[in-house]
Amino acid sequence: QVQLVESGGGLVQAGGSLRLSCAASGRTFSSYTMGWFRQAPGKERVFVAAISRNSGGSTYYAASVKGRFTISRDNAKNTVYLQMSSLKPEDTAVYYCAADFDRILGSDYVGDYDYWGQGTQVTVSS
């Protein structure tokens, strides 16, 4: 069993920055791929970014956030981060972190992930 707890969400003006954190517990953190997804009201949950297991040498981003968001992991702290910059109102959503035990590299498919956090709200005002 794995527990994931997100933090760092909040209200920010367009053009601003936020850093989300996801603290994991329950299994060896470095052994699983981590991803961030987001869900806006009335919409499906969609992929944002993913980072490979172990050293996190491979990262993947949705086209909508590439160049603005950065995913990273600190295995010593059992934590994955999502640094968000140049935020836009359309980035407003609940952001979820997720863990995938089966794949070495990241996945953009919701169904590939085994555990999910409870989510943290990010609101970007115009």
Secondary structure, DSSP 8 states (H G I E B T S, - for coil): --EEEEE--EEEETT--EEEEEEEESS-GGGSEEEEEEE-TTS--EEEEEE-STT---EEE-TTTBTTEEEEEETTTTEEEEEE-S--GGG-EEEEEEEESS-SS----GGG--EE---EEEEEE-
